[in-house]
Amino acid sequence: VTVPAGTFNAYLIEGTGTSTVPKGLHEIRLKTWWDPARVRRPVAREEVRQLTVERKRQRLRDSGRRRKTAEPDTKTRPLLAERQELIAFRQG
C-alpha cells in the first residue's frame, strides 16, 4: 500500500459488524493495513459506518378487501467515512 510516508508491503485486515439500534441497523466496515516488519502501528485505516432504516408501508387493500402488506421501504444513510494514513515514518 502506498501512503504519504512511503510504500509498504502490508497485510490487509478487513472486518465487518452490525448492531441493532432503535432507529435501525448500524453497519460497520473496517480495513486496516499493517506492515509489522517495519512499523508498529497501522500504515492505513478505513472505517465506514452506515445506518439502514426500514420503514413499514401502510397495508394495501386489493379488490377482495383482503389486506396485504407491501414490501418495506429501506433507506441507507451514511454516518461516517474516514481514512487515516501514515504521513511520516523514520526507522530507528
BARODO-507546 format. One record per atom (N, C-alpha, C): residue in three letters; x negated, z, y; atom name. Coordinates in nm, 4 decimals. Last residue first. Example, Ala and Ser with C-alpha at 12.3 -4.5 7.8 and 13.67 -1.06 7.14 Angstrom:
2
<r code="SER" px="-1.2850" pz="0.7080" py="-0.2250" site="N"/>
<r code="SER" px="-1.3670" pz="0.7140" py="-0.1060" site="CA"/>
<r code="SER" px="-1.2900" pz="0.7870" py="0.0030" site="C"/>
<r code="ALA" px="-1.3190" pz="0.7800" py="-0.5690" site="N"/>
<r code="ALA" px="-1.2300" pz="0.7800" py="-0.4500" site="CA"/>
<r code="ALA" px="-1.3200" pz="0.7800" py="-0.3300" site="C"/>
***
This chain:
92
<r code="GLY" px="-1.4061" pz="1.3556" py="0.3581" site="N"/>
<r code="GLY" px="-1.5137" pz="1.4496" py="0.3895" site="CA"/>
<r code="GLY" px="-1.5065" pz="1.5800" py="0.3225" site="C"/>
<r code="GLN" px="-1.2678" pz="1.0688" py="0.5038" site="N"/>
<r code="GLN" px="-1.3073" pz="1.1370" py="0.3820" site="CA"/>
<r code="GLN" px="-1.4186" pz="1.2350" py="0.4128" site="C"/>
<r code="ARG" px="-1.0082" pz="1.0344" py="0.7191" site="N"/>
<r code="ARG" px="-1.1540" pz="1.0473" py="0.7151" site="CA"/>
<r code="ARG" px="-1.1890" pz="1.1281" py="0.5918" site="C"/>
<r code="PHE" px="-0.7468" pz="0.8516" py="0.8534" site="N"/>
<r code="PHE" px="-0.7992" pz="0.9157" py="0.7343" site="CA"/>
<r code="PHE" px="-0.9520" pz="0.9165" py="0.7412" site="C"/>
<r code="ALA" px="-0.4372" pz="0.7943" py="1.0204" site="N"/>
<r code="ALA" px="-0.5825" pz="0.8093" py="1.0246" site="CA"/>
<r code="ALA" px="-0.6275" pz="0.8850" py="0.9005" site="C"/>
<r code="ILE" px="-0.1724" pz="0.7611" py="0.9536" site="N"/>
<r code="ILE" px="-0.2273" pz="0.6754" py="1.0589" site="CA"/>
<r code="ILE" px="-0.3787" pz="0.6875" py="1.0729" site="C"/>
<r code="LEU" px="0.0525" pz="0.7379" py="0.6934" site="N"/>
<r code="LEU" px="-0.0750" pz="0.7980" py="0.7315" site="CA"/>
<r code="LEU" px="-0.1399" pz="0.7065" py="0.8361" site="C"/>
<r code="GLU" px="0.3994" pz="0.7200" py="0.7775" site="N"/>
<r code="GLU" px="0.2774" pz="0.6583" py="0.7265" site="CA"/>
<r code="GLU" px="0.1557" pz="0.7347" py="0.7762" site="C"/>
<r code="GLN" px="0.7435" pz="0.7417" py="0.7091" site="N"/>
<r code="GLN" px="0.6247" pz="0.8091" py="0.7619" site="CA"/>
<r code="GLN" px="0.5028" pz="0.7457" py="0.6970" site="C"/>
<r code="ARG" px="1.0659" pz="0.6364" py="0.7843" site="N"/>
<r code="ARG" px="0.9407" pz="0.6042" py="0.7144" site="CA"/>
<r code="ARG" px="0.8269" pz="0.6737" py="0.7863" site="C"/>
<r code="GLU" px="1.4171" pz="0.6781" py="0.7468" site="N"/>
<r code="GLU" px="1.2912" pz="0.7219" py="0.8072" site="CA"/>
<r code="GLU" px="1.1735" pz="0.6778" py="0.7204" site="C"/>
<r code="ALA" px="1.7396" pz="0.7027" py="0.8127" site="N"/>
<r code="ALA" px="1.6478" pz="0.6039" py="0.7551" site="CA"/>
<r code="ALA" px="1.5137" pz="0.6282" py="0.8227" site="C"/>
<r code="LEU" px="2.0453" pz="0.8725" py="0.7776" site="N"/>
<r code="LEU" px="1.9035" pz="0.8803" py="0.8104" site="CA"/>
<r code="LEU" px="1.8298" pz="0.7668" py="0.7416" site="C"/>
<r code="LEU" px="2.3097" pz="0.7955" py="0.7421" site="N"/>
<r code="LEU" px="2.2820" pz="0.9215" py="0.8100" site="CA"/>
<r code="LEU" px="2.1372" pz="0.9287" py="0.8581" site="C"/>
<r code="PRO" px="2.5392" pz="0.5253" py="0.7246" site="N"/>
<r code="PRO" px="2.4011" pz="0.5725" py="0.7188" site="CA"/>
<r code="PRO" px="2.3857" pz="0.7025" py="0.7975" site="C"/>
<r code="ARG" px="2.8346" pz="0.5223" py="0.5409" site="N"/>
<r code="ARG" px="2.7794" pz="0.5448" py="0.6737" site="CA"/>
<r code="ARG" px="2.6354" pz="0.5927" py="0.6615" site="C"/>
<r code="THR" px="3.0739" pz="0.3364" py="0.3748" site="N"/>
<r code="THR" px="2.9419" pz="0.3978" py="0.3656" site="CA"/>
<r code="THR" px="2.8823" pz="0.4040" py="0.5047" site="C"/>
<r code="LYS" px="3.4061" pz="0.3647" py="0.2606" site="N"/>
<r code="LYS" px="3.3166" pz="0.3321" py="0.3718" site="CA"/>
<r code="LYS" px="3.1854" pz="0.4068" py="0.3525" site="C"/>
<r code="THR" px="3.6745" pz="0.2486" py="0.0684" site="N"/>
<r code="THR" px="3.5464" pz="0.3178" py="0.0698" site="CA"/>
<r code="THR" px="3.4631" pz="0.2700" py="0.1875" site="C"/>
<r code="ASP" px="3.9963" pz="0.2960" py="-0.0214" site="N"/>
<r code="ASP" px="3.9183" pz="0.2323" py="0.0835" site="CA"/>
<r code="ASP" px="3.7886" pz="0.3121" py="0.0965" site="C"/>
<r code="PRO" px="4.1226" pz="0.2651" py="-0.3577" site="N"/>
<r code="PRO" px="4.0769" pz="0.3429" py="-0.2425" site="CA"/>
<r code="PRO" px="3.9917" pz="0.2600" py="-0.1470" site="C"/>
<r code="GLU" px="4.3899" pz="0.0411" py="-0.4428" site="N"/>
<r code="GLU" px="4.2532" pz="0.0883" py="-0.4624" site="CA"/>
<r code="GLU" px="4.2076" pz="0.1637" py="-0.3383" site="C"/>
<r code="ALA" px="4.7264" pz="0.1729" py="-0.4280" site="N"/>
<r code="ALA" px="4.6256" pz="0.0693" py="-0.4040" site="CA"/>
<r code="ALA" px="4.4871" pz="0.1278" py="-0.4283" site="C"/>
<r code="THR" px="4.9575" pz="0.2870" py="-0.6589" site="N"/>
<r code="THR" px="4.8556" pz="0.3240" py="-0.5618" site="CA"/>
<r code="THR" px="4.7551" pz="0.2105" py="-0.5492" site="C"/>
<r code="LYS" px="5.3057" pz="0.2353" py="-0.6765" site="N"/>
<r code="LYS" px="5.1727" pz="0.2096" py="-0.7306" site="CA"/>
<r code="LYS" px="5.0717" pz="0.2403" py="-0.6201" site="C"/>
<r code="ARG" px="5.6336" pz="0.3171" py="-0.7660" site="N"/>
<r code="ARG" px="5.5209" pz="0.3373" py="-0.6752" site="CA"/>
<r code="ARG" px="5.3913" pz="0.3025" py="-0.7472" site="C"/>
<r code="ARG" px="5.9149" pz="0.1065" py="-0.8004" site="N"/>
<r code="ARG" px="5.8131" pz="0.1925" py="-0.8610" site="CA"/>
<r code="ARG" px="5.6982" pz="0.2051" py="-0.7623" site="C"/>
<r code="ARG" px="6.0954" pz="-0.0708" py="-0.6962" site="N"/>
<r code="ARG" px="6.0953" pz="0.0654" py="-0.6427" site="CA"/>
<r code="ARG" px="5.9996" pz="0.1597" py="-0.7153" site="C"/>
<r code="GLY" px="6.0607" pz="-0.3310" py="-0.7604" site="N"/>
<r code="GLY" px="6.1347" pz="-0.2491" py="-0.8546" site="CA"/>
<r code="GLY" px="6.1382" pz="-0.1023" py="-0.8159" site="C"/>
<r code="SER" px="5.8922" pz="-0.4400" py="-0.5662" site="N"/>
<r code="SER" px="6.0363" pz="-0.4699" py="-0.5583" site="CA"/>
<r code="SER" px="6.1201" pz="-0.3843" py="-0.6531" site="C"/>
<r code="ASP" px="5.6683" pz="-0.1644" py="-0.4955" site="N"/>
<r code="ASP" px="5.6969" pz="-0.3046" py="-0.5272" site="CA"/>
<r code="ASP" px="5.8489" pz="-0.3233" py="-0.5303" site="C"/>
<r code="ARG" px="5.5181" pz="0.0345" py="-0.2546" site="N"/>
<r code="ARG" px="5.6337" pz="0.0153" py="-0.3417" site="CA"/>
<r code="ARG" px="5.6499" pz="-0.1325" py="-0.3696" site="C"/>
<r code="LEU" px="5.2107" pz="0.2138" py="-0.2340" site="N"/>
<r code="LEU" px="5.2912" pz="0.0958" py="-0.2028" site="CA"/>
<r code="LEU" px="5.4085" pz="0.0883" py="-0.2995" site="C"/>
<r code="ARG" px="5.0677" pz="0.4982" py="-0.0869" site="N"/>
<r code="ARG" px="5.1271" pz="0.4347" py="-0.2043" site="CA"/>
<r code="ARG" px="5.2185" pz="0.3209" py="-0.1603" site="C"/>
<r code="GLN" px="4.7896" pz="0.4650" py="0.1355" site="N"/>
<r code="GLN" px="4.9264" pz="0.5067" py="0.1040" site="CA"/>
<r code="GLN" px="4.9767" pz="0.4333" py="-0.0193" site="C"/>
<r code="ARG" px="4.4551" pz="0.5180" py="0.0220" site="N"/>
<r code="ARG" px="4.5580" pz="0.4412" py="0.0927" site="CA"/>
<r code="ARG" px="4.6949" pz="0.4942" py="0.0531" site="C"/>
<r code="LYS" px="4.2017" pz="0.7531" py="0.0687" site="N"/>
<r code="LYS" px="4.3110" pz="0.7048" py="-0.0157" site="CA"/>
<r code="LYS" px="4.4129" pz="0.6312" py="0.0710" site="C"/>
<r code="ARG" px="3.8662" pz="0.6972" py="0.1362" site="N"/>
<r code="ARG" px="3.9976" pz="0.7309" py="0.1917" site="CA"/>
<r code="ARG" px="4.1045" pz="0.6726" py="0.1024" site="C"/>
<r code="GLU" px="3.5580" pz="0.8120" py="0.0764" site="N"/>
<r code="GLU" px="3.6658" pz="0.7388" py="0.0108" site="CA"/>
<r code="GLU" px="3.7977" pz="0.7872" py="0.0679" site="C"/>
<r code="VAL" px="3.2396" pz="0.7748" py="0.2064" site="N"/>
<r code="VAL" px="3.3691" pz="0.8403" py="0.2228" site="CA"/>
<r code="VAL" px="3.4752" pz="0.7522" py="0.1595" site="C"/>
<r code="THR" px="2.9088" pz="0.8351" py="0.1703" site="N"/>
<r code="THR" px="3.0151" pz="0.7460" py="0.1264" site="CA"/>
<r code="THR" px="3.1456" pz="0.8239" py="0.1287" site="C"/>
<r code="LEU" px="2.6238" pz="0.8565" py="0.3618" site="N"/>
<r code="LEU" px="2.7468" pz="0.9262" py="0.3246" site="CA"/>
<r code="LEU" px="2.8509" pz="0.8222" py="0.2876" site="C"/>
<r code="GLN" px="2.2705" pz="0.8493" py="0.3041" site="N"/>
<r code="GLN" px="2.3961" pz="0.7893" py="0.3478" site="CA"/>
<r code="GLN" px="2.5133" pz="0.8686" py="0.2926" site="C"/>
<r code="ARG" px="1.9257" pz="0.8366" py="0.3671" site="N"/>
<r code="ARG" px="2.0422" pz="0.9195" py="0.3340" site="CA"/>
<r code="ARG" px="2.1661" pz="0.8494" py="0.3866" site="C"/>
<r code="VAL" px="1.6021" pz="0.7620" py="0.2769" site="N"/>
<r code="VAL" px="1.7282" pz="0.7042" py="0.3227" site="CA"/>
<r code="VAL" px="1.8398" pz="0.7958" py="0.2752" site="C"/>
<r code="GLU" px="1.2600" pz="0.7753" py="0.3342" site="N"/>
<r code="GLU" px="1.3786" pz="0.8526" py="0.2984" site="CA"/>
<r code="GLU" px="1.5009" pz="0.7860" py="0.3600" site="C"/>
<r code="GLU" px="0.9248" pz="0.7157" py="0.2426" site="N"/>
<r code="GLU" px="1.0510" pz="0.6636" py="0.2959" site="CA"/>
<r code="GLU" px="1.1658" pz="0.7509" py="0.2469" site="C"/>
<r code="ARG" px="0.5802" pz="0.7533" py="0.3065" site="N"/>
<r code="ARG" px="0.7022" pz="0.8142" py="0.2529" site="CA"/>
<r code="ARG" px="0.8224" pz="0.7511" py="0.3210" site="C"/>
<r code="ALA" px="0.2308" pz="0.7253" py="0.2295" site="N"/>
<r code="ALA" px="0.3517" pz="0.6794" py="0.2987" site="CA"/>
<r code="ALA" px="0.4729" pz="0.7417" py="0.2291" site="C"/>
<r code="VAL" px="0.0480" pz="0.8989" py="0.1226" site="N"/>
<r code="VAL" px="-0.0013" pz="0.7923" py="0.2093" site="CA"/>
<r code="VAL" px="0.1149" pz="0.7369" py="0.2920" site="C"/>
<r code="PRO" px="0.0691" pz="1.2540" py="0.0829" site="N"/>
<r code="PRO" px="0.1275" pz="1.1204" py="0.0676" site="CA"/>
<r code="PRO" px="0.0677" pz="1.0213" py="0.1676" site="C"/>
<r code="ARG" px="-0.2559" pz="1.4087" py="0.0280" site="N"/>
<r code="ARG" px="-0.1199" pz="1.4085" py="0.0827" site="CA"/>
<r code="ARG" px="-0.0606" pz="1.2703" py="0.0635" site="C"/>
<r code="ARG" px="-0.5178" pz="1.3842" py="-0.0349" site="N"/>
<r code="ARG" px="-0.4428" pz="1.4958" py="-0.0937" site="CA"/>
<r code="ARG" px="-0.3011" pz="1.5085" py="-0.0395" site="C"/>
<r code="VAL" px="-0.6766" pz="1.0796" py="-0.1266" site="N"/>
<r code="VAL" px="-0.6060" pz="1.1585" py="-0.0247" site="CA"/>
<r code="VAL" px="-0.5238" pz="1.2672" py="-0.0942" site="C"/>
<r code="ARG" px="-0.8107" pz="0.9610" py="-0.3466" site="N"/>
<r code="ARG" px="-0.8684" pz="0.9559" py="-0.2121" site="CA"/>
<r code="ARG" px="-0.8066" pz="1.0520" py="-0.1121" site="C"/>
<r code="ALA" px="-0.6761" pz="1.0044" py="-0.5821" site="N"/>
<r code="ALA" px="-0.8217" pz="0.9924" py="-0.5897" site="CA"/>
<r code="ALA" px="-0.8865" pz="0.9970" py="-0.4510" site="C"/>
<r code="PRO" px="-0.4042" pz="0.9940" py="-0.5220" site="N"/>
<r code="PRO" px="-0.4674" pz="1.1243" py="-0.5411" site="CA"/>
<r code="PRO" px="-0.6195" pz="1.1193" py="-0.5513" site="C"/>
<r code="ASP" px="-0.2156" pz="0.8381" py="-0.3390" site="N"/>
<r code="ASP" px="-0.3459" pz="0.7953" py="-0.3902" site="CA"/>
<r code="ASP" px="-0.4276" pz="0.9223" py="-0.4107" site="C"/>
<r code="TRP" px="0.1352" pz="0.7770" py="-0.3305" site="N"/>
<r code="TRP" px="0.0251" pz="0.8722" py="-0.3437" site="CA"/>
<r code="TRP" px="-0.1001" pz="0.8005" py="-0.3936" site="C"/>
<r code="TRP" px="0.4359" pz="0.7177" py="-0.1690" site="N"/>
<r code="TRP" px="0.3146" pz="0.6538" py="-0.2187" site="CA"/>
<r code="TRP" px="0.2009" pz="0.7555" py="-0.2151" site="C"/>
<r code="THR" px="0.7757" pz="0.7633" py="-0.2305" site="N"/>
<r code="THR" px="0.6522" pz="0.8252" py="-0.1823" site="CA"/>
<r code="THR" px="0.5343" pz="0.7552" py="-0.2486" site="C"/>
<r code="LYS" px="1.1121" pz="0.7378" py="-0.1542" site="N"/>
<r code="LYS" px="0.9962" pz="0.6654" py="-0.2066" site="CA"/>
<r code="LYS" px="0.8736" pz="0.7313" py="-0.1456" site="C"/>
<r code="LEU" px="1.4490" pz="0.8359" py="-0.2119" site="N"/>
<r code="LEU" px="1.3149" pz="0.8683" py="-0.1643" site="CA"/>
<r code="LEU" px="1.2123" pz="0.7771" py="-0.2308" site="C"/>
<r code="ARG" px="1.7822" pz="0.8551" py="-0.1233" site="N"/>
<r code="ARG" px="1.6820" pz="0.7733" py="-0.1919" site="CA"/>
<r code="ARG" px="1.5468" pz="0.8029" py="-0.1286" site="C"/>
<r code="ILE" px="2.0898" pz="1.0196" py="-0.1547" site="N"/>
<r code="ILE" px="1.9533" pz="1.0279" py="-0.1035" site="CA"/>
<r code="ILE" px="1.8643" pz="0.9377" py="-0.1887" site="C"/>
<r code="GLU" px="2.4300" pz="1.0550" py="-0.0574" site="N"/>
<r code="GLU" px="2.3307" pz="0.9911" py="-0.1425" site="CA"/>
<r code="GLU" px="2.1940" pz="0.9942" py="-0.0752" site="C"/>
<r code="HIS" px="2.7172" pz="1.2358" py="-0.0682" site="N"/>
<r code="HIS" px="2.5918" pz="1.2268" py="0.0061" site="CA"/>
<r code="HIS" px="2.4862" pz="1.1725" py="-0.0899" site="C"/>
<r code="LEU" px="3.0529" pz="1.1646" py="-0.0606" site="N"/>
<r code="LEU" px="2.9365" pz="1.1660" py="-0.1473" site="CA"/>
<r code="LEU" px="2.8117" pz="1.1425" py="-0.0626" site="C"/>
<r code="GLY" px="3.2699" pz="1.3616" py="0.1440" site="N"/>
<r code="GLY" px="3.2491" pz="1.2518" py="0.0502" site="CA"/>
<r code="GLY" px="3.1270" pz="1.2732" py="-0.0365" site="C"/>
<r code="LYS" px="3.3165" pz="1.5849" py="0.2989" site="N"/>
<r code="LYS" px="3.3566" pz="1.4547" py="0.3537" site="CA"/>
<r code="LYS" px="3.3379" pz="1.3393" py="0.2572" site="C"/>
<r code="PRO" px="3.2168" pz="1.8055" py="0.1488" site="N"/>
<r code="PRO" px="3.3590" pz="1.7960" py="0.1828" site="CA"/>
<r code="PRO" px="3.4039" pz="1.6586" py="0.2327" site="C"/>
<r code="VAL" px="2.9940" pz="1.6530" py="-0.0946" site="N"/>
<r code="VAL" px="3.0167" pz="1.7334" py="0.0250" site="CA"/>
<r code="VAL" px="3.1639" pz="1.7182" py="0.0632" site="C"/>
<r code="THR" px="2.7997" pz="1.6189" py="-0.3747" site="N"/>
<r code="THR" px="2.9354" pz="1.6085" py="-0.3233" site="CA"/>
<r code="THR" px="2.9503" pz="1.7054" py="-0.2070" site="C"/>
<r code="SER" px="2.4987" pz="1.4367" py="-0.3951" site="N"/>
<r code="SER" px="2.5689" pz="1.5650" py="-0.3907" site="CA"/>
<r code="SER" px="2.7064" pz="1.5411" py="-0.3300" site="C"/>
<r code="THR" px="2.2360" pz="1.2628" py="-0.5587" site="N"/>
<r code="THR" px="2.3665" pz="1.2656" py="-0.4935" site="CA"/>
<r code="THR" px="2.4184" pz="1.4084" py="-0.4921" site="C"/>
<r code="GLY" px="1.9227" pz="1.0863" py="-0.5595" site="N"/>
<r code="GLY" px="2.0067" pz="1.2017" py="-0.5856" site="CA"/>
<r code="GLY" px="2.1381" pz="1.1902" py="-0.5110" site="C"/>
<r code="THR" px="1.6159" pz="0.9410" py="-0.6653" site="N"/>
<r code="THR" px="1.7491" pz="0.9299" py="-0.6083" site="CA"/>
<r code="THR" px="1.8270" pz="1.0554" py="-0.6420" site="C"/>
<r code="GLY" px="1.2762" pz="0.8383" py="-0.6208" site="N"/>
<r code="GLY" px="1.3762" pz="0.9340" py="-0.6654" site="CA"/>
<r code="GLY" px="1.5085" pz="0.9086" py="-0.5960" site="C"/>
<r code="GLU" px="0.9551" pz="0.7088" py="-0.7044" site="N"/>
<r code="GLU" px="1.0884" pz="0.6900" py="-0.6484" site="CA"/>
<r code="GLU" px="1.1836" pz="0.7954" py="-0.7041" site="C"/>
<r code="ILE" px="0.6244" pz="0.6657" py="-0.6295" site="N"/>
<r code="ILE" px="0.7169" pz="0.7561" py="-0.6979" site="CA"/>
<r code="ILE" px="0.8515" pz="0.7437" py="-0.6274" site="C"/>
<r code="LEU" px="0.3536" pz="0.4617" py="-0.6683" site="N"/>
<r code="LEU" px="0.4842" pz="0.4714" py="-0.6039" site="CA"/>
<r code="LEU" px="0.5727" pz="0.5596" py="-0.6892" site="C"/>
<r code="TYR" px="0.0103" pz="0.5167" py="-0.6143" site="N"/>
<r code="TYR" px="0.1229" pz="0.5235" py="-0.7068" site="CA"/>
<r code="TYR" px="0.2503" pz="0.5321" py="-0.6247" site="C"/>
<r code="ALA" px="-0.2239" pz="0.3047" py="-0.4390" site="N"/>
<r code="ALA" px="-0.1347" pz="0.4197" py="-0.4510" site="CA"/>
<r code="ALA" px="-0.0319" pz="0.4027" py="-0.5616" site="C"/>
<r code="ASN" px="-0.4848" pz="0.2250" py="-0.3073" site="N"/>
<r code="ASN" px="-0.4376" pz="0.1918" py="-0.4410" site="CA"/>
<r code="ASN" px="-0.3465" pz="0.3069" py="-0.4847" site="C"/>
<r code="PHE" px="-0.4564" pz="0.1450" py="0.0389" site="N"/>
<r code="PHE" px="-0.4765" pz="0.2436" py="-0.0665" site="CA"/>
<r code="PHE" px="-0.4196" pz="0.1913" py="-0.1975" site="C"/>
<r code="THR" px="-0.5878" pz="0.0495" py="0.3467" site="N"/>
<r code="THR" px="-0.5207" pz="0.0053" py="0.2251" site="CA"/>
<r code="THR" px="-0.5575" pz="0.1005" py="0.1116" site="C"/>
<r code="GLY" px="-0.5334" pz="0.2382" py="0.6560" site="N"/>
<r code="GLY" px="-0.6062" pz="0.1518" py="0.5638" site="CA"/>
<r code="GLY" px="-0.5215" pz="0.1097" py="0.4460" site="C"/>
<r code="ALA" px="-0.3815" pz="0.3679" py="0.8420" site="N"/>
<r code="ALA" px="-0.5068" pz="0.4328" py="0.8025" site="CA"/>
<r code="ALA" px="-0.5886" pz="0.3486" py="0.7058" site="C"/>
<r code="PRO" px="-0.1436" pz="0.2139" py="0.8641" site="N"/>
<r code="PRO" px="-0.2423" pz="0.2106" py="0.9716" site="CA"/>
<r code="PRO" px="-0.3778" pz="0.2745" py="0.9360" site="C"/>
<r code="VAL" px="-0.1207" pz="0.0852" py="0.5232" site="N"/>
<r code="VAL" px="-0.0680" pz="0.1647" py="0.6346" site="CA"/>
<r code="VAL" px="-0.1725" pz="0.1618" py="0.7455" site="C"/>
<r code="THR" px="-0.0490" pz="-0.0740" py="0.2245" site="N"/>
<r code="THR" px="-0.1259" pz="-0.0808" py="0.3481" site="CA"/>
<r code="THR" px="-0.0508" pz="-0.0081" py="0.4583" site="C"/>
<r code="VAL" px="-0.0852" pz="0.0000" py="-0.1172" site="N"/>
<r code="VAL" px="0.0000" pz="0.0000" py="0.0000" site="CA"/>
<r code="VAL" px="-0.0900" pz="0.0000" py="0.1238" site="C"/>
***
